[in-house]
């Protein structure tokens, strides 16, 4: 999943980025409200972490303008001023959740998982396709009860496919949700990681789950 972090305090932004990347999120970081709105117009993010106090346009302004323009990405707002009135204003401006500073990374991650479940078709933490399951809390994958070891990028790609089971995802869609802005457009990384997943998930099973749809992209489902 791809996350935009809008935080002008460099140390805080770096800590959030590190914590998210360790959990297989693709992360972009910007430091002011105007830049955040520009990125939100050009990239299809899955989640937005938005600090309240920002240069140029504050978090409330970003939230309002983004929602007024039709933006639907779940927003977790961060603030050091964690009073009831502040939370009410933030939620009324379009935020989906509110987290006061200081906070622990486990709570931030739990809130992001909750927002993902709220927006997705699955309301539980476990995604399933045929005999393949993926626990988005523990990051544990199993097929027919056998554990599958995944790298962070393999996990991110598999999670994306399983959240859109049965749908064809194009290369651009996969890039936009699994990799951040550093991805090189001419790279063959998607094909490489699809190969890795097939080797781990499909190679020992008669029913193949990961399919190439030539000219369109990739999908995961239990039907040949």
N, C-alpha and C positions, 0 to 999 in steps of 0.2 A: 504494500500500500504506500502511496506517495503522500507526504505531508508537507505543508508549507508552515514554517515556524516564523512568526513575526515578532521579533524581540530585539530591542536596541542595546541591551546590556550584553556586551560581547561574551563575558564569562558564562552568563546564564544560557545564552544561545548555544555556546559550544557544548555545555553540559547536556542540554536537551538533545542536541544533534547526536552526541555520542551515545546517549541512552537509547534513543530511537533506532539508530543504525545497528546497535548491538541486538535489537529485537527484530531486525530484518525489514525495517521501514526504509523507504527511499526518502531523503530529506533535502529540502531547499530552505535556506535561511535568508531573510531580508530584515533590514533594520528600521524601516519607516513605513508609515501607512500608505503613502502614495505608491511606493514601489510594490507593496503587497497587492494593491488593487490592480496594478499592471500585470503582475504575475497571475493573478486569479482570472484575468481575462484571457490569458494565452495558454494556460495549463489546466488540465482536467484533474484536479486534486481529489483525494479521498477524504482528507481531514485538514482542518486549519487550526493551528494553535496561535492564539492572538493575544499579545500583551495589551493591557489597557492603556498604559502610558507610553505613547510613541511620538516621535517627531513628525512634522508635516500634517498628518491626520492621526488623531488618537484612535484607540481600538474601537470605541463606540462609533466614531465616524466611519471607520472602515466597515464595521459590521452593518450599519444602516445602509450605506451606499451599496455594498455588495448584495444585500437582500433586496433592496429596491430595484436593482438591475437583474433580479431573477436568480441570483446565486443560491445554490441548494446544498453546498458542502457543509457537513457538520462542523460547528465552531466550538472550540474549547477556549474560553477566555481566562487569562491569567492576570492577577492583580495583587499588589501588596496591600491595597485598601479593601479588605475583605469584610465590609460592613453589609448589613441586610439591604440597606438602600442602594448600595453600589451593585449588589447582585441582582436586585430587581431591575435596575436601569439596564444592566448588561443583558439580562434575559429578554427584556422588552425590546431591546435593540436588535435582537435576532440571534443571540448566542444560544447554543444548545446546552451548555454546561459551564460551570464557573469553578475555578480552582485558585485558592489563595496562596500567596507566597509567604513563607517558604513552604515547599512541598517535597515529598519523596517521589523518586522516579517510579516505584511500584504503583503508587496511587495515580500518577499521570497515565501510566500504561493501562491501568484498569479502566480509567475513564475513557480512554481512546477505544479500548475494546468494546465498552458498553455503547459508545456512539456508533461504532461500526455495526454492531448487532442491530441497533435501532433502525439504521438505514438499509440494512441488507435483508435478503429473503429469509435467512436463518436467524432465529432469535436465541439460539444456543451458541455455546463456544465451540461446538464440534461440527465440522463440515463433513458431509458424506457423499461419495459417488460410488455406486456399486458396492464393492467390498473394501474400498479405500476410505479411510477416515483421517481427518486432520484436526487436532485440538489446537485452537488458536491461542489458548492460554498457556499451555505447556510447550507449544511448538512441536508436538510429537505427532508423527505420521505412522499409520499402520495399514497394512493390507493383508486381509485374511488373518488378522491377529498378529502378524509378524511386523516388528518394528522396522522403520526405514530411517536411516540417518541422513539428514539433509543439511547442507550448508545454508547460510542466511539467504543467499540469492535464490537457491533452489526452493527454499521454503516460500519466499515472497512470490515467486512465479507460480508455484503450485497453489498457494492460497488464492491468487487472482483467478486462476483457471477454475478452481472449485467454487469460488463465490459466483462465478458465471457459468456454472455447469450447463452443458448443452448449447451454449452460445459460441459463435465464432468470434475470436478476438484477433484483430489485425496486429501487425507488427507495431504500428503506431500506438495502438491502445496498450499493448504490453509495455512498450518503452515508457509511456506516460505514467504508468502505475507501478512499475518495478524498479526503474532506474531514475536518478535525479538529472539535473541539468548538465552534469558532466558527461553523460552518455554520448559517444561518438556515433553519429547517424549511419555511417558506413560500416559499423561493426557487425560481426557475425555472432555476437554474444547470445542473442535470442536462440539461434539455431543450436549453438553449443549447449546452452542450458536445457533446451527441450530434449536434446540427446541425453544429457545427464539424467533427467527425470525419467525418460523412457527406460533407460538402463536399470534404474533403481526400482521403478514402479511396475513396468510391463514385461521386462525380459523373461521372468520366470512364470508368467501367467498366460493362459490361453486367451483370456478376454483382455484385449488391449483397450486402455482407457484414454490415452493421449493420441489425438488424431490430427494430421495435417490436412487442411482443406486447401488444395492447391489454388493459388491466385487470391486467397482470402486471408488465411491465417491458421489459427490452431483452436482446438476445443477439447474439452474433457467430457466424456460420457461413457456409459457402459455398453453402448450399442455399437456393433461393427458398422 
